[in-house]
Amino acid sequence: MIPVGRVPLELVGEFLGGLSLRLLHLMERVTNWMRLGVETKRLPRGAAQVSVGLENAVFARTRLLVLMIGLLLISFVLWAGWAQLEEVTRGDGRVIPSAKIQVIQSLEGGIVKEVLVKTGDLVSKGDILIRLDDTGFSSNLGELVAKQLALEIARERLEFQSVWPERGEELAYSYHYHENAEQIVASELSLFQVNLEGLEGQVAINRSRVAQRMAELEASENQRRNVLDLLRLANEERELKAPLAEKQIIPRTDMLKLQREIGDLEGQVNTLQVTEGRLQAAVEEAEQEIEGVYTKFRQTARAELSEVQAQLDIIAEASKGAGDKVDRADIRAPMDGIVNTIDVSTIGGVASPSQQLMTIVPVEDVLLVEAKVKPQDIAFIHQGQQALVKLSAYDFSIYGGLDGQVEGISADTVYDESTREQFYSVIIKTKQTGLESRNKSLPILPGMVASVDILTGEKSVLSYILKPVNRAREEALRER
């Protein structure tokens, strides 16, 4: 195959046609030499002999020449039937961005503080393009941060209270807050001390009640022991007097009196036992009330902790939104590209929400070229075919071109108002994104003009030579 994809096939045809004409002229000259030999036979005898020698020499040379021409023709036909030429469809186009032009907007709007780029600047993803005044957003964010700080300090106090006194009796913050939080920390410590004093006051009241009931219980137990001693003596006295009463040594009334005293003592013991039970229950109740005070203290802290945590969650979301607004005050490039237009450039001017501030033409790793192809050439183009892109900005003979392939073809023709012609839009995706010269990368920007050669097939040289003959044979004797 002969790689002539970069050479116009018309030039190849002209060269082959010229070669054929030269061969025809050579054959004509050989014929004339042979005709000259025939005419020498009409000369006189002596001259004829000389002429015959010359004729033989000429004939030998002619035969050799004809043989060489025949071999040359046969070799040429064989070569022309074997050698392949690339068929190329050409189109003019331009480099287009691989993504749509990006419209830069501001969600909230604001006062333009600074414009950091100008038209034509190459920007990278994340670069700041425009700064808006963020005073209002920063103030709101500062308020939320202050509330969040206060709630975080309160949360630590409530966490300590919710398990008090498991972590100890003195509140000590586990980490240092910002210096502006000293007053908040002092306030929370004071509040904790007040709550703790209230707790201790309630506990002290119940402990006093416990002590009082314990004293009463102890007095009752002492009294019951005394009564039991008297009862024991009375029973002993009854055992001693009982035989005497049976013998009527002592009056029966003494025994009845003694029996009545024993009954009274037993009644007192029973009463004291009931009193002791009531006092013991009162002591247990007071102790339970002390534990209840602690439990209520912790439960109240847990309830407040839940409320504080809920407020922190709300503030965290609000802070995130406020922080996003502050961040969005710096308008950044969404991708690598070139600043195409700037619609807001007045410092101090007002940018409305969702207003277009500027546009950026993306510059990505993929380079696309949109080529215009004539309708008569589109039938032989399909997706995946190889193509060569030549940029007018860089001399092809010096810098070369870009290899690519057909990425897409428009479904219908497009009308060009400037040329008043119909064409198909063919998208070429290049394998490289730039050219290099002397180890230096040459940028390729959207809008650059290019010519595209699309490889549509291959044909032999012989088919190009016979094409006019075949066309003439098909169209012969058909004209009016």
C-alpha positions as CSV (number, residue, x, y, z in Angstrom):
1,M,0.0,0.0,0.0
2,I,1.3,3.5,-0.9
3,P,0.5,6.0,1.8
4,V,-0.7,8.9,-0.2
5,G,-3.5,10.0,2.1
6,R,-1.8,13.5,2.3
7,V,-1.4,13.8,-1.5
8,P,-4.3,14.8,-3.8
9,L,-5.4,11.8,-5.8
10,E,-5.9,14.1,-8.9
11,L,-2.1,14.6,-9.0
12,V,-1.6,10.8,-9.0
13,G,-4.0,10.5,-11.9
14,E,-2.3,13.3,-13.9
15,F,1.1,11.7,-13.3
16,L,-0.1,8.3,-14.6
17,G,-1.9,9.9,-17.5
18,G,1.4,11.7,-18.5
19,L,3.3,8.5,-18.3
20,S,0.8,6.8,-20.7
21,L,1.2,9.6,-23.2
22,R,4.9,9.3,-23.1
23,L,4.7,5.6,-23.9
24,L,2.4,6.3,-26.8
25,H,4.8,8.9,-28.2
26,L,7.6,6.3,-27.9
27,M,5.6,3.7,-29.8
28,E,4.8,6.2,-32.5
29,R,8.6,6.9,-33.0
30,V,9.3,3.2,-33.3
31,T,6.6,2.9,-36.0
32,N,8.2,5.8,-37.9
33,W,11.6,4.1,-37.8
34,M,10.2,0.9,-39.2
35,R,8.4,2.9,-42.0
36,L,11.8,4.4,-42.8
37,G,13.3,1.0,-43.3
38,V,10.6,0.1,-45.8
39,E,11.3,3.2,-47.8
40,T,15.1,2.4,-48.1
41,K,14.3,-0.7,-50.3
42,R,13.4,1.7,-53.1
43,L,16.9,3.1,-53.3
44,P,19.6,2.1,-55.9
45,R,21.5,-1.2,-55.5
46,G,24.6,0.1,-53.8
47,A,22.7,2.5,-51.6
48,A,20.2,-0.3,-50.9
49,Q,22.9,-2.5,-49.4
50,V,24.1,0.2,-47.1
51,S,20.5,0.9,-46.3
52,V,19.9,-2.8,-45.5
53,G,22.7,-2.8,-42.9
54,L,21.4,0.3,-41.3
55,E,17.9,-1.2,-41.4
56,N,19.1,-4.4,-39.6
57,A,20.8,-2.4,-36.9
58,V,17.8,-0.2,-36.5
59,F,15.5,-3.2,-36.4
60,A,17.6,-4.9,-33.7
61,R,17.5,-1.8,-31.6
62,T,13.8,-1.4,-32.3
63,R,13.1,-5.0,-31.2
64,L,15.1,-4.5,-28.0
65,L,13.2,-1.2,-27.3
66,V,9.8,-2.8,-28.0
67,L,10.8,-5.7,-25.7
68,M,11.8,-3.3,-22.9
69,I,8.6,-1.2,-23.4
70,G,6.6,-4.4,-23.2
71,L,8.3,-5.5,-20.0
72,L,7.9,-2.0,-18.6
73,L,4.2,-2.0,-19.4
74,I,3.7,-5.5,-17.9
75,S,5.5,-4.4,-14.8
76,F,3.6,-1.2,-14.6
77,V,0.2,-3.0,-14.9
78,L,1.2,-5.6,-12.2
79,W,2.4,-2.8,-9.9
80,A,-0.8,-0.7,-10.6
81,G,-3.0,-3.7,-9.8
82,W,-1.1,-4.4,-6.5
83,A,-0.3,-0.9,-5.2
84,Q,-3.1,0.6,-3.0
85,L,-3.9,4.3,-2.6
86,E,-5.9,5.7,0.3
87,E,-9.2,7.3,-0.4
88,V,-9.6,10.5,1.6
89,T,-12.6,12.8,2.1
90,R,-11.7,16.3,3.1
91,G,-13.6,18.8,5.2
92,D,-13.0,22.1,6.8
93,G,-13.8,22.6,10.5
94,R,-12.9,24.1,13.8
95,V,-11.9,23.0,17.3
96,I,-14.9,22.8,19.6
97,P,-15.0,22.4,23.4
98,S,-15.7,18.8,24.5
99,A,-18.3,20.1,27.1
100,K,-20.8,22.9,26.8
101,I,-19.8,26.5,27.6
102,Q,-20.1,26.9,31.3
103,V,-22.3,29.8,32.6
104,I,-20.9,31.2,35.9
105,Q,-23.6,32.4,38.3
106,S,-24.1,33.3,42.0
107,L,-26.9,31.6,43.9
108,E,-27.4,34.3,46.4
109,G,-25.9,37.3,44.6
110,G,-24.3,40.2,46.3
111,I,-22.0,43.2,45.9
112,V,-19.0,42.7,43.6
113,K,-15.9,43.1,45.6
114,E,-13.2,42.0,43.2
115,V,-12.9,40.6,39.6
116,L,-9.7,38.5,39.4
117,V,-9.7,37.5,35.7
118,K,-10.1,39.0,32.3
119,T,-11.4,37.8,28.9
120,G,-9.1,35.2,27.4
121,D,-7.4,34.1,30.7
122,L,-6.8,30.4,31.1
123,V,-8.1,29.2,34.4
124,S,-7.9,26.0,36.4
125,K,-10.6,24.2,38.3
126,G,-11.1,25.9,41.7
127,D,-9.5,29.2,40.7
128,I,-11.3,32.3,42.2
129,L,-12.9,34.3,39.4
130,I,-15.0,36.9,41.3
131,R,-15.2,37.8,45.0
132,L,-18.5,39.1,46.4
133,D,-18.9,40.9,49.7
134,D,-19.5,38.3,52.3
135,T,-20.1,40.6,55.3
136,G,-23.7,39.6,55.9
137,F,-23.0,35.9,55.4
138,S,-19.9,36.0,57.7
139,S,-21.9,37.8,60.4
140,N,-24.6,35.2,60.3
141,L,-22.0,32.5,60.4
142,G,-20.3,34.1,63.4
143,E,-23.6,34.2,65.3
144,L,-24.2,30.6,64.6
145,V,-20.6,29.7,65.6
146,A,-21.0,31.6,68.9
147,K,-24.3,29.8,69.7
148,Q,-22.7,26.5,68.8
149,L,-19.8,27.1,71.1
150,A,-22.1,28.1,74.0
151,L,-24.2,24.9,73.5
152,E,-21.1,22.7,73.3
153,I,-19.9,24.1,76.7
154,A,-23.4,23.6,78.1
155,R,-23.5,20.1,76.7
156,E,-20.3,19.1,78.5
157,R,-21.7,20.5,81.8
158,L,-24.9,18.5,81.3
159,E,-23.0,15.4,80.4
160,F,-21.1,15.7,83.7
161,Q,-24.4,16.3,85.6
162,S,-26.2,13.4,83.9
163,V,-23.8,10.9,85.6
164,W,-22.9,12.9,88.7
165,P,-21.0,11.9,90.9
166,E,-19.5,9.1,88.8
167,R,-16.9,11.4,87.3
168,G,-16.2,13.1,90.5
169,E,-17.8,16.0,92.4
170,E,-15.9,18.9,90.7
171,L,-16.6,19.9,87.1
172,A,-13.4,20.3,85.0
173,Y,-13.7,20.8,81.3
174,S,-11.8,18.2,79.3
175,Y,-10.4,20.6,76.7
176,H,-9.7,24.2,76.2
177,Y,-12.1,26.3,74.2
178,H,-11.4,29.5,72.3
179,E,-10.3,32.4,74.4
180,N,-13.6,34.1,73.7
181,A,-15.3,31.2,75.5
182,E,-13.8,32.0,79.0
183,Q,-16.9,33.9,80.0
184,I,-19.2,31.1,78.8
185,V,-17.2,28.5,80.7
186,A,-17.3,30.6,83.9
187,S,-21.1,31.0,83.5
188,E,-21.5,27.3,83.0
189,L,-19.4,26.5,86.0
190,S,-21.4,28.9,88.1
191,L,-24.6,27.3,86.9
192,F,-23.3,23.9,87.8
193,Q,-22.4,25.1,91.2
194,V,-25.9,26.6,91.7
195,N,-27.5,23.3,90.6
196,L,-25.2,21.3,92.8
197,E,-26.0,23.5,95.8
198,G,-29.7,23.0,95.1
199,L,-29.1,19.3,95.0
200,E,-27.1,19.3,98.2
201,G,-29.9,21.3,99.9
202,Q,-32.5,18.8,99.1
203,V,-30.3,15.9,100.0
204,A,-29.5,17.6,103.4
205,I,-33.2,18.0,104.2
206,N,-33.8,14.3,103.6
207,R,-30.7,13.3,105.5
208,S,-31.9,15.4,108.4
209,R,-35.2,13.5,108.3
210,V,-33.3,10.2,108.2
211,A,-31.2,11.3,111.2
212,Q,-34.3,12.3,113.1
213,R,-36.1,9.0,112.4
214,M,-33.0,7.1,113.3
215,A,-32.8,8.9,116.6
216,E,-36.5,8.1,117.3
217,L,-35.9,4.5,116.3
218,E,-33.0,4.3,118.6
219,A,-35.0,5.8,121.5
220,S,-37.8,3.4,120.8
221,E,-35.5,0.4,120.8
222,N,-34.0,1.5,124.1
223,Q,-37.4,2.0,125.6
224,R,-38.5,-1.4,124.4
225,R,-35.4,-3.0,126.0
226,N,-36.3,-1.4,129.3
227,V,-39.8,-2.6,129.1
228,L,-38.6,-6.1,128.2
229,D,-36.4,-6.0,131.3
230,L,-39.4,-5.0,133.5
231,L,-41.5,-7.6,131.8
232,R,-38.9,-10.3,132.6
233,L,-38.8,-9.2,136.3
234,A,-42.6,-9.2,136.5
235,N,-42.7,-12.7,135.1
236,E,-40.1,-13.9,137.6
237,E,-42.1,-12.2,140.4
238,R,-45.3,-14.0,139.2
239,E,-43.5,-17.3,139.2
240,L,-42.3,-16.8,142.7
241,K,-45.7,-15.6,144.1
242,A,-47.9,-18.1,142.3
243,P,-47.2,-21.0,144.9
244,L,-47.7,-18.5,147.7
245,A,-51.0,-17.4,146.3
246,E,-52.2,-21.0,145.9
247,K,-51.4,-21.6,149.7
248,Q,-53.2,-18.3,150.4
249,I,-50.1,-17.0,152.0
250,I,-50.5,-13.7,150.0
251,P,-53.7,-12.1,148.9
252,R,-55.1,-13.1,145.5
253,T,-55.4,-9.4,144.7
254,D,-51.6,-9.1,144.6
255,M,-51.5,-11.7,141.9
256,L,-54.2,-9.9,139.9
257,K,-52.3,-6.7,140.2
258,L,-49.1,-8.4,139.1
259,Q,-50.8,-10.0,136.2
260,R,-52.2,-6.6,135.1
261,E,-48.7,-5.1,135.2
262,I,-47.4,-7.9,133.0
263,G,-50.2,-7.2,130.5
264,D,-49.4,-3.5,130.4
265,L,-45.7,-4.2,129.9
266,E,-46.5,-6.7,127.0
267,G,-48.7,-4.0,125.5
268,Q,-46.0,-1.4,125.7
269,V,-43.5,-3.9,124.0
270,N,-46.0,-4.4,121.1
271,T,-46.6,-0.7,120.8
272,L,-42.9,0.0,120.7
273,Q,-42.3,-2.7,118.0
274,V,-45.0,-1.1,115.8
275,T,-43.4,2.3,116.4
276,E,-40.0,0.9,115.4
277,G,-41.4,-0.6,112.3
278,R,-43.0,2.7,111.3
279,L,-39.7,4.6,112.1
280,Q,-37.7,2.1,110.0
281,A,-40.0,2.6,107.1
282,A,-39.7,6.3,107.5
283,V,-35.9,6.0,107.4
284,E,-36.0,3.9,104.3
285,E,-38.4,6.3,102.7
286,A,-36.1,9.2,103.4
287,E,-33.1,7.3,102.0
288,Q,-35.1,6.6,98.9
289,E,-36.0,10.2,98.6
290,I,-32.3,11.1,98.7
291,E,-31.6,8.7,95.9
292,G,-34.7,10.1,94.1
293,V,-33.2,13.6,94.4
294,Y,-30.0,12.4,92.8
295,T,-31.9,10.5,90.1
296,K,-34.1,13.6,89.4
297,F,-30.9,15.7,89.2
298,R,-29.4,13.4,86.6
299,Q,-32.7,13.0,84.6
300,T,-33.2,16.7,84.5
301,A,-29.6,17.0,83.1
302,R,-30.3,14.3,80.5
303,A,-33.5,16.0,79.4
304,E,-31.7,19.3,79.0
305,L,-28.8,17.5,77.3
306,S,-31.3,16.1,74.7
307,E,-32.6,19.6,74.0
308,V,-29.1,21.0,73.7
309,Q,-28.1,18.2,71.3
310,A,-31.1,18.9,69.2
311,Q,-30.3,22.6,69.1
312,L,-26.7,21.7,68.2
313,D,-27.9,19.5,65.3
314,I,-30.0,22.4,64.0
315,I,-27.2,24.9,64.3
316,A,-24.8,22.5,62.7
317,E,-27.0,22.4,59.6
318,A,-27.5,26.1,59.7
319,S,-23.8,26.7,60.1
320,K,-23.1,24.4,57.1
321,G,-25.5,26.4,55.0
322,A,-24.1,29.7,56.2
323,G,-20.6,28.4,55.6
324,D,-21.6,27.4,52.1
325,K,-22.8,31.0,51.5
326,V,-19.5,32.4,52.7
327,D,-17.7,30.0,50.4
328,R,-19.9,30.8,47.5
329,A,-19.0,34.5,47.9
330,D,-15.8,33.4,46.2
331,I,-17.0,32.5,42.7
332,R,-14.7,29.7,41.5
333,A,-14.0,28.0,38.1
334,P,-16.0,24.7,37.9
335,M,-13.4,23.2,35.5
336,D,-10.3,24.1,33.5
337,G,-11.1,26.5,30.7
338,I,-10.8,29.9,29.1
339,V,-12.7,33.0,30.1
340,N,-15.0,33.7,27.2
341,T,-17.1,36.7,28.4
342,I,-17.4,38.7,31.6
343,D,-20.8,40.2,32.2
344,V,-20.2,41.8,35.6
345,S,-17.0,43.9,36.0
346,T,-18.1,46.9,38.1
347,I,-16.5,46.9,41.5
348,G,-19.3,47.7,44.0
349,G,-22.0,46.7,41.5
350,V,-24.8,44.4,42.6
351,A,-25.0,40.9,41.2
352,S,-28.5,39.5,41.3
353,P,-29.2,35.9,42.4
354,S,-28.7,33.5,39.5
355,Q,-27.4,36.3,37.3
356,Q,-24.9,35.3,34.6
357,L,-21.5,36.7,35.7
358,M,-19.3,35.2,33.0
359,T,-18.9,32.3,30.7
360,I,-16.0,29.8,30.4
361,V,-15.1,27.6,27.5
362,P,-14.0,24.2,28.9
363,V,-10.5,22.9,28.1
364,E,-10.3,19.2,28.9
365,D,-8.3,16.2,28.1
366,V,-10.5,15.4,25.1
367,L,-10.1,17.5,21.9
368,L,-13.0,17.5,19.4
369,V,-13.0,18.9,15.9
370,E,-16.3,19.7,14.0
371,A,-15.8,19.3,10.3
372,K,-18.1,20.2,7.4
373,V,-18.5,17.4,4.9
374,K,-20.3,17.8,1.5
375,P,-23.4,15.7,1.1
376,Q,-21.9,13.8,-1.9
377,D,-19.1,12.6,0.3
378,I,-21.0,11.6,3.4
379,A,-22.1,8.1,2.2
380,F,-18.5,6.7,2.6
381,I,-18.0,8.1,6.2
382,H,-18.9,6.1,9.3
383,Q,-18.1,6.2,12.9
384,G,-14.7,4.9,13.9
385,Q,-12.8,5.8,10.7
386,Q,-9.3,7.2,11.1
387,A,-8.7,10.9,10.3
388,L,-5.9,13.4,10.2
389,V,-6.5,16.9,11.6
390,K,-4.4,19.8,10.3
391,L,-4.6,23.1,12.2
392,S,-4.2,26.3,10.2
393,A,-2.5,28.0,13.1
394,Y,0.4,25.6,12.9
395,D,2.2,24.8,9.6
396,F,1.5,21.1,8.9
397,S,4.9,20.6,7.2
398,I,6.6,21.8,10.3
399,Y,4.4,20.7,13.3
400,G,2.4,17.9,11.7
401,G,-1.2,17.1,12.5
402,L,-3.3,15.2,15.0
403,D,-4.5,11.6,14.5
404,G,-8.1,11.0,15.4
405,Q,-11.2,9.1,14.5
406,V,-14.8,9.8,13.6
407,E,-16.8,10.1,16.8
408,G,-20.2,11.1,15.4
409,I,-22.1,12.2,12.3
410,S,-25.1,14.6,12.2
411,A,-28.4,13.0,11.4
412,D,-29.3,15.6,8.7
413,T,-27.6,18.3,6.7
414,V,-27.0,21.7,8.2
415,Y,-27.5,24.9,6.2
416,D,-24.6,27.4,6.3
417,E,-25.9,31.0,6.0
418,S,-22.5,32.4,5.1
419,T,-21.8,30.0,2.2
420,R,-25.4,29.2,1.4
421,E,-24.5,25.5,1.2
422,Q,-25.7,22.3,2.9
423,F,-23.2,20.2,4.8
424,Y,-23.0,17.3,7.3
425,S,-21.4,17.9,10.6
426,V,-18.8,15.3,11.4
427,I,-17.2,15.2,14.9
428,I,-13.6,14.0,15.1
429,K,-12.0,13.0,18.4
430,T,-8.3,13.4,18.4
431,K,-5.9,11.0,20.1
432,Q,-3.7,13.9,21.3
433,T,-4.7,17.1,22.9
434,G,-1.8,19.2,21.6
435,L,1.2,19.5,19.3
436,E,4.8,19.5,20.4
437,S,7.8,21.3,18.9
438,R,11.3,21.3,20.4
439,N,9.9,19.7,23.6
440,K,7.5,22.5,24.0
441,S,3.7,21.9,24.1
442,L,1.7,24.0,21.6
443,P,-1.7,24.9,23.0
444,I,-4.8,24.1,20.9
445,L,-7.8,26.3,21.8
446,P,-11.5,26.1,21.0
447,G,-12.3,28.0,17.8
448,M,-9.0,27.2,15.9
449,V,-9.6,26.5,12.2
450,A,-8.6,23.1,10.9
451,S,-8.8,20.9,7.8
452,V,-9.7,17.2,8.2
453,D,-8.7,14.3,6.0
454,I,-10.9,11.3,6.7
455,L,-9.7,7.9,5.4
456,T,-12.7,6.3,3.7
457,G,-11.1,3.4,2.0
458,E,-8.4,2.1,-0.4
459,K,-8.2,1.6,-4.2
460,S,-5.5,0.2,-6.5
461,V,-3.6,2.5,-8.9
462,L,-5.0,0.5,-11.8
463,S,-8.6,1.3,-10.8
464,Y,-7.8,5.0,-10.8
465,I,-6.3,4.6,-14.3
466,L,-9.2,2.7,-15.7
467,K,-11.8,5.0,-14.0
468,P,-12.1,7.4,-17.0
469,V,-12.3,4.5,-19.4
470,N,-15.0,2.8,-17.4
471,R,-16.9,6.0,-17.1
472,A,-16.6,6.7,-20.8
473,R,-17.7,3.1,-21.6
474,E,-20.8,3.5,-19.4
475,E,-21.8,6.9,-20.8
476,A,-20.9,6.3,-24.5
477,L,-23.6,6.6,-27.1
478,R,-26.1,7.9,-24.6
479,E,-25.9,11.6,-25.2
480,R,-28.4,13.3,-27.5
